[in-house]
Amino acid sequence: MQYQWLIDRVDYYIVNRSKTVVLAFLIVTGVMIGGLGAITSESGQEQFIEDLDSFEASEDIREKFSSTFSGRPTTSTTLVQESSNVLSKPALLDMLQTRNRIIEMNALRVDEVETPAEEVATTLDPAATTPEEHIRAIEEATPSQIDTAVREAAEDASFTSSLSDDFNTQSASATASQGSVTHLAGPGEGSSGGPGGASEFPANKVERIKSVVTDDASTIWVQGTPPNTQWFTTSIVLPVAFLLILLFLAVAYRDPFDIAIGLLAIVMTLLWTFGFLGIAGIAFTSLIIAVPPILIAIGVDFGIHSINRYREERVTGLSISESMTRTTDQMLVAFAIVAGTSVIGFLSNTASAFPPTRDFGLVAAFGVVFTFLIFGIFVPALKVLVDRVRQRYPIPSFANTPLGSDNSLLGRVLAMSVTISKRAPLVFLLFVLIATAGGGVYATGVDSGFGPEDFQPSEETPDYYQSLPAPVRPPEEFEYVRINNYIDRNFAETSRVLMYVQKPMTRDSALESIHRAGTLPPSTFESDQRQAESESIVTVIQSRAERDPEFRRLVERNDRNNNGIPDDNLPQIYEALAEPADSDLSGFLGEDRRSAQVIYTVDGGAEDDVVTEDAYDVAGNFRGTAQPTGGVIIFDEALSLVLDSVIDSLVLTLVGASAFLVFAYWVVEGRATLGLVNIVPIIMTVVAVVATMRLIGIKFNAINGTILAIAVGIGIDYAVHVVHRFADEYHEKDLYPALQRTIVGTGGALFGSMLTTVSGIGTLMLALNPGIGTFGILISLSVLYAFVFSILVVPSTIVVWARLVEDNEIDIPVVTIVGNAVGIGSSPTTE
């Protein structure tokens, strides 16, 4: 298959029409800049779980079941009270007075405020319905009456779940309690988190609530929305990475003009990629933050290789045109192979179950294509243009020598792998195989996880951040995280399973079927041995019947089997239940009477996967459609998808990259099996990364689940450069001289690329988002391992490949010794 005509055509434009090429690329850059204004952003964990059936059910419940049938989205704020006894009279008054002031503040758009103090007041005076009446009930009660009311309220699990785990029923005391404020979102507000979302509406809600807190006898904390740390990553971490890359580019290029060309190409690559982001309507997420470092890594590698190869030709005395033609003849093919395999690696993420991961794969794939075009065509054209200007005018040259030579220290160190390939390639590869197999077995024990902690920063930020300028300085402490950690430490772990039931709720059997679904529940569901502990339209009816004689008679007239659950005239039952206006009916029955919510209490200490399995078993007991949801269900289902996504993307990447490499080397070199040589260091890189994850305690999660595909996408870069350079040298040299020239020449460029990439991407460890920090560590490790294995292992692999495929006269000492012993060996060669 002929392809050289295409390379020659590109060479012609690069060398002879360099001004036209540069101008064309700058025009496209201007077009791409137009897309920057259309970029939107998303943050938080919801973006990863929004496609799950359980999450969609949770959103339907949020929309359909509320204190009113307004259908308006709501937001919430958590109140945490701490005292020597939050159930004492002074502490209860603190919370009730705070609650009253919150309700009276119109700017907070309060829909509901729920606190344990309100339940105690209602228990003392069932007729109390207003905040003032609740306060009066506590003020007029004696301490012993309050203690009695607390013990009575404690019979309700929802009351005790809002108290700290040191709650003592006998002494009616607890050191902490939780409450919540529900706000009605404003016009145009959504329900998603992040900037501009309903989670932050009303504006400054935390500060407004703090201003009305009464804390005479207790401390009340206000917990708003999770901190958004993307601003810090984009304003501090990425610029630091850019500066480090600039520093190492200065070392690698040693020429201000070449540094400027490299930086301009990097900036153009990022502008093209983010312009595409806006044009395609893809939101900027926490995962997209990792795309720029990845593209910078590949771009730096392409740039160093291109300039280094060009300098290798220039020092031989060739002209600018001849040197660049030879450079692009080789580099364009190598870059195309690297780009092709990288694109396959990143596109494999589109098979992920998580939308942000799919977007990441698509954006990274397009970014790699842009990197290939800019560094493969624009950079050489601009380099030719600049060098001709420097040749025409008295502009000094600062450095024209390539990075790495036979006589340099770096060259001698790199050449050690060639020495190994001469003396004992088979023994060395056998050792590598055993080590990789052992690492693979160890790597199978790596854990996976998915939870809010993957997206939240630490409670306290490191001291060195406080020396940053005020506009970009993070707070010393994230109060949201501090309060969250306090809740985790002091409140018993309780869980709920919400069941979203879709069926005609006016049918005679509707309520009985809800009741029967909770009969003889699984062991993880709290129960009285026979019936699951739950809240539903059934329990609302039962509770109302206990305190309203007229309603009780209505239920009895329509109850066929005398079990307290009406069977007939359900529309009439619902109509009666809807009065008064603050009835709990809308919290469990949809306005269209075609859906219902059932809330089950489950064992907080049970394994999430067991609870999920039991929840689906209970869902199967319902007539109609029933979808279990709730935090336990959603995060367990997301967790189960993490490892599946990792494995799926890895398999797709390895199979796709292998097929592409075999095809590419068949087309380019007529040696398809050379493509398999590239895969050896990549497999080792993947194993090493996963084994290291287990060793240092990093779990696979929704953010770093893409790391293996990235390890292949970036790591293949190093292997391809070595193998393709060897193939070029092998046309003119014998095996070992070709390997020597490859490892010393290309290895020097790879070393500079690795150093620049690891230092640049490693700055992601400074990110406040722990997921992004871990991501930076893993990408850096992937690049480091890919470099080491490509330099160390590929030469021995090539020697064995050459013996098996190309020339059986090539000397492999162990094979020769064994062959001579049995009389089938060949004489050692002197290559």
Secondary structure, DSSP 4 states (H G I P E B T S, - for coil): ---HHHHHHHHHHHHHSHHHHHHHHHHHHHHHHTTGGG--B--SSHHHHTTSHHHHHHHHHHHH-SSSS----EEEEEEEEE-S-TTSHHHHHHHHHHHHHHHH-GGG-EEEEE-HHHHHHHHH-TT--SHHHHHHHHHHS-HHHHHHHHHHHTTSHHHHTTB-TT-BTTTTB-SEEEEEEEEE--TT--S--STTSGGG-STTHHHHHHTT---SSSEEEEE-S----HHHIIIIIHHHHHHHHHHHHHHHH--HHHHHHHHHHHHHHHHHHHHHHHHHTPPB-TTGGGHHHHHHHHHHHHHHHHHHHHHHHHTTT--HHHHHHHHHHHHHHHHHHHHHHHHHHHHGGGGSSSHHHHHHHHHHHHHHHHHHHIIIIIHHHHHHHHHHHHHHTTPPP---S-S--TTSHHHHHHTHHHHHHHH-HHHHHHHHHHHHHHHHHHHTT--B--SGGGT---SB--GGGGGS-GGGPPPSB-HHHHHHHHHHHHS---EEEEEEEES-TTSTTHHHHHHHHTBS--TTB-BSSSBB-EESHHHHHHHHHHH-HHHHHHHHHT-SSSSS---S-HHHHHHHHT-STT-SGGGTB-TTSSEEEEEEEE-TTS-HHHHHHHHHHHHTTSSSEEEEESHHHHHHHHHHHHHHHHHHHHHHHHHHHHHHHHHHHHHHTS-TTHHHHHHHHHHHHHHHHHHHHHHHTPPB-TTGGGHHHHHHHHHHHHHHHHHHHHHHHHTTS-HHHHHHHHHHHHHHHHHHHHHHHHHHHGGGGG-SSHHHHHHHHHHHHHHHHHHHHHHHTHHHHHHHHIIIII-TTS--HHHHHHHHHHT---PPP--
